[in-house]
Amino acid sequence: VPIRMLPPLAVAKGIPRNVDVLVVGMSEGGVREVPEAIARAFSKRFGLSVEEMAVSLGVKAQADSKRTLPAPGGGPRIVVVGLGSEQSDEDLRRAAGAGVRHAASLAENGGLSVAVSLGTAGSRQLAAVAEGALLGSYNYEPISTDAAKGGAVGAITVIQPSDAKGADVTAAAEIVAQAVVTVREWVNTPANLLYPESFAEHFDDAGCWMLV
């Protein structure tokens, strides 16, 4: 049973040029952290701000609320997700996951480049968003001889304007998310392919002996 690998994760102060989808958050105070250049381009093209269009389409601050907004010119499509009432680390983790999962559903083929901008403050929130974004990119694909259908998330960038230690955070987030995804793969694998002997081999190959 192959171990499903997650897309590469990066932290940047600004949105990369090749991003296909931008995930932003809706709080009780409105839409947060839309990069200024994208906000201007959006208002110029549609005559509405990102927040005004999001509200008109029914986006709310509650968790699991999400909508896709059109791309402003040659820019990325925008996914607006609710951040929840408390905006705790867990709220941000869930919002990032929901946003990236929704972005993945927009892929027709190839790998989408997704940027997540939720206004993280400090390393803890950055770690929560990074973990959520990686886990949101995961989708179990049953073992089959047929080719996988549709596209997926090919790269994730978490926008963090402050000087948090992005490299340390991403490394830790990748370890946590990869461990979770590996366990999910094992849970979903049919019993005729993952039985005690083969499971012991996969457990050892994954380096899980280090966790015992």
C-alpha positions as CSV (number, residue, x, y, z in Angstrom):
1,V,0.0,0.0,0.0
2,P,1.7,3.2,-1.1
3,I,1.9,6.1,1.4
4,R,0.0,9.1,0.0
5,M,2.3,12.1,-0.2
6,L,1.0,15.6,0.6
7,P,1.7,18.7,-1.6
8,P,4.6,20.9,-0.9
9,L,4.0,23.6,1.7
10,A,5.6,27.1,1.9
11,V,5.1,30.2,4.0
12,A,5.4,33.6,2.3
13,K,4.8,37.2,3.2
14,G,2.9,37.8,-0.1
15,I,0.8,35.8,-2.6
16,P,2.8,34.0,-5.3
17,R,2.2,35.0,-8.9
18,N,1.1,31.5,-10.0
19,V,-1.6,30.9,-7.5
20,D,-4.9,29.5,-8.9
21,V,-7.1,29.8,-5.7
22,L,-6.8,32.2,-2.8
23,V,-8.5,31.2,0.5
24,V,-9.5,34.1,2.8
25,G,-11.6,34.2,6.0
26,M,-14.9,35.8,7.0
27,S,-15.1,36.9,10.6
28,E,-17.8,38.8,12.4
29,G,-15.9,41.9,11.4
30,G,-15.9,41.1,7.7
31,V,-13.5,39.5,5.3
32,R,-9.9,39.4,6.5
33,E,-6.5,39.4,4.8
34,V,-7.3,39.9,1.1
35,P,-4.0,41.2,-0.5
36,E,-4.4,44.8,-1.5
37,A,-3.6,44.3,-5.1
38,I,-6.2,41.6,-5.5
39,A,-8.8,43.6,-3.6
40,R,-8.2,46.6,-5.9
41,A,-8.4,44.4,-9.0
42,F,-11.6,42.7,-7.7
43,S,-13.4,46.0,-7.0
44,K,-12.3,47.4,-10.4
45,R,-13.7,44.5,-12.3
46,F,-16.9,43.8,-10.5
47,G,-17.8,47.1,-8.8
48,L,-18.0,45.3,-5.5
49,S,-15.5,44.6,-2.8
50,V,-14.6,40.9,-2.0
51,E,-16.6,41.3,1.2
52,E,-19.6,42.8,-0.5
53,M,-19.8,40.0,-3.0
54,A,-19.2,37.4,-0.4
55,V,-22.0,38.7,1.8
56,S,-24.4,38.9,-1.2
57,L,-23.6,35.2,-1.9
58,G,-24.5,34.2,1.7
59,V,-21.0,33.8,3.3
60,K,-21.2,34.0,7.1
61,A,-18.7,33.9,9.9
62,Q,-19.9,30.6,11.1
63,A,-17.6,27.6,10.6
64,D,-18.2,25.5,7.4
65,S,-19.7,28.6,5.6
66,K,-17.9,28.9,2.2
67,R,-18.4,30.3,-1.3
68,T,-16.3,30.7,-4.4
69,L,-15.9,34.1,-5.9
70,P,-14.8,34.7,-9.5
71,A,-11.2,35.7,-10.4
72,P,-10.4,39.4,-10.8
73,G,-8.9,39.4,-14.3
74,G,-5.9,37.2,-14.5
75,G,-5.8,36.7,-10.7
76,P,-6.9,33.7,-8.6
77,R,-10.4,32.6,-7.8
78,I,-11.2,33.5,-4.2
79,V,-12.7,31.0,-1.7
80,V,-14.2,32.7,1.4
81,V,-14.6,30.6,4.5
82,G,-16.2,31.3,7.8
83,L,-13.6,31.5,10.7
84,G,-16.0,30.6,13.5
85,S,-16.9,32.7,16.5
86,E,-13.8,32.4,18.7
87,Q,-11.2,32.1,15.9
88,S,-9.1,29.8,18.1
89,D,-6.2,27.8,16.8
90,E,-8.7,24.9,16.1
91,D,-11.1,27.3,14.4
92,L,-8.3,28.4,12.1
93,R,-7.2,24.9,11.5
94,R,-10.7,23.8,10.5
95,A,-11.2,26.9,8.3
96,A,-7.9,26.3,6.4
97,G,-8.9,22.7,5.9
98,A,-12.3,23.6,4.6
99,G,-11.0,26.2,2.3
100,V,-8.3,24.0,0.7
101,R,-10.7,21.1,0.5
102,H,-13.2,23.4,-1.4
103,A,-10.4,24.7,-3.6
104,A,-9.5,21.1,-4.5
105,S,-13.0,20.5,-5.7
106,L,-12.5,23.2,-8.3
107,A,-9.7,21.4,-9.9
108,E,-10.5,19.8,-13.3
109,N,-7.1,18.4,-14.0
110,G,-3.5,18.9,-13.0
111,G,-2.6,20.4,-9.6
112,L,-3.9,23.7,-8.3
113,S,-1.6,26.1,-6.5
114,V,-3.5,27.4,-3.4
115,A,-2.7,30.3,-1.1
116,V,-4.3,30.5,2.3
117,S,-4.5,34.0,3.9
118,L,-6.4,33.9,7.2
119,G,-4.5,36.6,9.2
120,T,-2.5,34.3,11.4
121,A,-0.7,35.9,14.4
122,G,2.3,34.1,15.7
123,S,3.8,30.6,15.3
124,R,0.9,28.7,16.9
125,Q,-1.7,30.1,14.6
126,L,0.6,29.7,11.6
127,A,1.1,26.0,12.6
128,A,-2.6,25.5,12.9
129,V,-3.4,26.9,9.5
130,A,-0.5,25.0,7.9
131,E,-1.7,21.7,9.4
132,G,-5.3,22.4,8.4
133,A,-4.3,23.3,4.9
134,L,-2.3,20.2,4.4
135,L,-5.0,17.9,5.8
136,G,-7.6,19.7,3.6
137,S,-5.7,18.7,0.5
138,Y,-6.0,15.0,1.3
139,N,-8.6,12.9,-0.4
140,Y,-8.7,9.2,-0.1
141,E,-8.6,7.4,-3.5
142,P,-9.6,3.7,-3.4
143,I,-7.0,1.4,-4.8
144,S,-8.0,0.8,-8.5
145,T,-6.5,0.1,-11.9
146,D,-8.5,3.1,-13.2
147,A,-6.7,6.4,-13.5
148,A,-7.5,9.0,-10.8
149,K,-10.2,11.4,-12.0
150,G,-10.0,15.2,-11.8
151,G,-7.3,17.4,-10.3
152,A,-5.9,18.0,-6.9
153,V,-4.0,20.5,-4.9
154,G,-0.4,20.6,-6.2
155,A,1.1,23.3,-3.9
156,I,0.1,25.2,-0.8
157,T,1.3,28.6,0.4
158,V,0.3,30.1,3.7
159,I,0.5,33.9,3.8
160,Q,2.1,35.2,6.9
161,P,3.1,38.9,6.8
162,S,5.0,38.8,10.1
163,D,8.4,37.3,10.7
164,A,7.4,34.0,12.2
165,K,9.8,31.1,11.7
166,G,8.1,29.7,8.6
167,A,10.6,26.9,7.9
168,D,10.4,25.5,11.4
169,V,6.6,25.6,11.4
170,T,6.2,24.1,7.9
171,A,8.5,21.2,8.8
172,A,6.6,20.4,12.0
173,A,3.2,20.8,10.2
174,E,4.3,18.4,7.4
175,I,5.3,15.7,9.9
176,V,2.0,16.0,11.8
177,A,-0.1,16.0,8.7
178,Q,1.8,13.2,7.0
179,A,1.3,11.0,10.1
180,V,-2.4,11.7,10.1
181,V,-2.8,11.0,6.4
182,T,-0.8,7.8,6.7
183,V,-3.1,6.5,9.4
184,R,-6.2,7.5,7.3
185,E,-4.8,5.5,4.4
186,W,-4.3,2.5,6.7
187,V,-7.9,2.8,8.1
188,N,-9.4,3.0,4.6
189,T,-7.3,0.2,3.0
190,P,-9.3,-3.1,2.4
191,A,-8.5,-5.9,4.8
192,N,-7.3,-8.2,2.0
193,L,-4.5,-5.7,1.4
194,L,-3.7,-4.6,4.9
195,Y,-3.6,-7.5,7.3
196,P,-1.4,-8.0,10.4
197,E,1.7,-9.1,8.5
198,S,1.5,-6.4,5.8
199,F,0.5,-3.8,8.4
200,A,3.6,-4.5,10.4
201,E,5.7,-4.0,7.3
202,H,4.0,-0.7,6.5
203,F,4.3,0.4,10.1
204,D,8.1,-0.2,10.0
205,D,8.5,1.4,6.6
206,A,6.7,4.5,7.7
207,G,9.2,4.9,10.6
208,C,6.4,4.6,13.2
209,W,8.7,2.6,15.5
210,M,10.1,6.0,16.4
211,L,6.8,6.9,18.0
212,V,6.5,3.8,20.2
